[in-house]
Amino acid sequence: MNVGKPKRDCTRASTNYNILWQGLKWHEIEQRVNKLQSRIAKAVERGRYNLAKKLQYLLTNSFTAKLLAVRKVTTNKGKRTPGIDGVILNSPSSKYQTAISMTNRGYKPLPLKRTYINKSNGKKRPLGIPTIMDRAMQALHQLGLDPIAETVLDECSFGFRKYRGTKDACEYLY
């Protein structure tokens, strides 16, 4: 019988997620994710694809990567654009709870919210807006795919790549 340990009552336990989110050390979180990403890249370089797959699984299921993914989608330009569910993550508490609830098990993305944007020629262009949760899941899986893409892709391709742009292409041509 455990006399020294009090029973844990989950109904009374109140966690202040605001304090938890604001107390996160983002530099350390980014370092952990970058360390896993570099291990994935090294495994791919060495041809150890099974190890890379295991490390990808480890990364996409790690809580630090989930926190980073939620931070990425809540600090970008489209952070105030709700999806079909109308949810916007304004409070630190909701951001932390979203990171906790992110899981691949039973995950099904919701349909896109369809809006139309005016073009310069007077016509309208369709635009699909995913929910915040779907954007966070996409960002999470992008964290796992980026190291492989940067390792495998051609060194002279510059379009739509992280840390590459027009100046890099001009320097390569020179």
C-alpha positions as CSV (number, residue, x, y, z in Angstrom):
1,M,0.0,0.0,0.0
2,N,1.4,3.4,-1.0
3,V,1.0,5.5,2.2
4,G,3.5,8.2,1.3
5,K,2.0,9.1,-2.1
6,P,-1.3,10.9,-2.3
7,K,-3.8,9.7,-4.8
8,R,-3.9,11.7,-7.9
9,D,-7.3,13.2,-8.7
10,C,-7.4,14.1,-12.4
11,T,-10.6,16.0,-12.1
12,R,-9.2,18.5,-9.6
13,A,-5.9,19.0,-11.4
14,S,-6.0,22.3,-13.1
15,T,-3.1,23.1,-15.4
16,N,-2.5,26.7,-16.4
17,Y,-1.5,26.2,-20.1
18,N,-0.9,30.0,-20.4
19,I,2.0,29.8,-18.1
20,L,3.3,26.6,-19.7
21,W,3.2,28.1,-23.2
22,Q,4.8,31.4,-22.2
23,G,7.5,29.5,-20.2
24,L,8.8,27.5,-23.1
25,K,12.4,27.9,-24.1
26,W,12.1,28.1,-27.9
27,H,15.8,28.1,-28.5
28,E,16.1,24.7,-26.8
29,I,13.1,23.3,-28.6
30,E,14.5,24.4,-32.0
31,Q,17.8,22.8,-31.1
32,R,16.2,19.5,-30.3
33,V,14.2,19.5,-33.5
34,N,17.3,20.5,-35.5
35,K,19.3,17.8,-33.9
36,L,16.8,15.2,-35.0
37,Q,16.6,16.7,-38.4
38,S,20.3,16.5,-38.9
39,R,20.3,12.9,-37.8
40,I,17.7,12.2,-40.4
41,A,19.8,13.9,-43.1
42,K,22.9,12.0,-42.1
43,A,21.0,8.7,-42.2
44,V,19.8,9.5,-45.7
45,E,23.3,10.5,-46.8
46,R,24.6,7.1,-45.6
47,G,21.8,5.2,-47.3
48,R,20.3,4.0,-44.0
49,Y,16.7,4.6,-45.0
50,N,15.1,2.4,-42.3
51,L,16.9,4.5,-39.7
52,A,15.7,7.7,-41.4
53,K,12.2,6.4,-41.3
54,K,12.4,5.6,-37.6
55,L,13.9,9.0,-36.9
56,Q,11.1,10.6,-38.9
57,Y,8.6,8.8,-36.8
58,L,10.4,9.9,-33.6
59,L,10.4,13.5,-34.8
60,T,6.7,13.7,-35.9
61,N,5.6,12.1,-32.6
62,S,7.8,14.3,-30.4
63,F,6.1,16.9,-28.3
64,T,8.8,19.5,-29.1
65,A,8.2,19.2,-32.8
66,K,4.4,19.6,-32.2
67,L,5.0,22.7,-30.2
68,L,7.2,24.1,-33.0
69,A,4.6,23.3,-35.6
70,V,1.9,25.0,-33.7
71,R,4.1,28.0,-33.1
72,K,4.9,28.1,-36.9
73,V,1.3,28.3,-37.9
74,T,0.2,30.7,-35.2
75,T,3.0,33.3,-35.9
76,N,2.8,33.5,-39.7
77,K,0.8,35.8,-41.9
78,G,-2.3,33.6,-42.1
79,K,-2.7,33.1,-38.3
80,R,-6.0,35.0,-38.2
81,T,-7.6,33.2,-41.1
82,P,-10.0,30.5,-39.8
83,G,-10.7,27.3,-41.7
84,I,-14.1,25.7,-42.1
85,D,-14.4,25.1,-38.3
86,G,-13.9,28.8,-37.5
87,V,-11.1,28.2,-34.9
88,I,-8.4,30.7,-34.4
89,L,-5.6,30.1,-31.8
90,N,-5.3,33.5,-30.0
91,S,-4.5,32.5,-26.5
92,P,-1.4,30.7,-25.3
93,S,-3.6,28.2,-23.6
94,S,-5.3,27.2,-26.8
95,K,-2.0,26.9,-28.6
96,Y,-0.6,24.5,-25.9
97,Q,-3.8,22.4,-25.9
98,T,-3.6,22.1,-29.7
99,A,0.0,20.9,-29.4
100,I,-1.1,18.3,-26.8
101,S,-4.0,17.1,-29.0
102,M,-2.0,16.6,-32.1
103,T,-1.8,12.9,-32.9
104,N,-1.8,10.8,-36.1
105,R,-4.0,8.2,-34.5
106,G,-7.5,8.6,-35.9
107,Y,-6.6,11.9,-37.6
108,K,-8.8,12.9,-40.5
109,P,-8.3,16.4,-42.1
110,L,-11.4,18.5,-42.4
111,P,-12.5,19.9,-45.8
112,L,-11.0,23.2,-47.0
113,K,-12.8,26.4,-46.7
114,R,-13.3,27.7,-50.3
115,T,-13.0,31.4,-50.9
116,Y,-12.4,33.4,-54.1
117,I,-9.8,36.1,-54.5
118,N,-10.0,38.8,-57.2
119,K,-7.4,38.7,-59.9
120,S,-6.0,41.7,-61.8
121,N,-8.0,40.8,-64.9
122,G,-11.3,40.9,-63.1
123,K,-11.8,37.2,-62.7
124,K,-11.7,35.3,-59.4
125,R,-9.2,32.7,-58.3
126,P,-10.3,29.9,-55.9
127,L,-8.4,29.5,-52.7
128,G,-8.7,26.6,-50.2
129,I,-8.0,27.4,-46.5
130,P,-7.3,24.5,-44.2
131,T,-8.1,24.5,-40.5
132,I,-5.4,25.5,-38.0
133,M,-5.1,21.9,-36.8
134,D,-4.6,20.7,-40.4
135,R,-2.0,23.5,-41.0
136,A,-0.2,22.4,-37.8
137,M,-0.2,18.8,-38.9
138,Q,1.2,19.8,-42.3
139,A,3.9,21.9,-40.6
140,L,4.7,18.9,-38.3
141,H,5.2,16.5,-41.2
142,Q,7.2,19.1,-43.1
143,L,9.7,19.1,-40.2
144,G,10.2,15.4,-40.9
145,L,10.4,15.7,-44.7
146,D,12.6,18.8,-45.1
147,P,15.9,17.1,-44.1
148,I,15.3,14.3,-46.7
149,A,14.4,16.8,-49.4
150,E,17.4,19.0,-48.8
151,T,19.7,15.9,-48.8
152,V,18.3,14.2,-51.9
153,L,17.3,17.2,-54.2
154,D,19.6,18.6,-56.8
155,E,22.1,21.3,-55.6
156,C,21.3,23.6,-58.5
157,S,17.5,23.8,-57.9
158,F,16.4,26.9,-56.1
159,G,12.7,27.2,-56.5
160,F,10.4,26.8,-53.4
161,R,13.3,25.6,-51.2
162,K,14.1,26.6,-47.7
163,Y,17.0,29.0,-47.3
164,R,17.4,29.3,-51.1
165,G,16.4,32.2,-53.3
166,T,17.1,34.3,-56.4
167,K,20.5,35.5,-55.0
168,D,21.6,31.9,-54.6
169,A,20.7,31.1,-58.2
170,C,22.5,34.2,-59.5
171,E,25.6,33.3,-57.5
172,Y,25.4,29.7,-58.9
173,L,25.2,31.0,-62.4
174,Y,28.1,33.4,-61.9
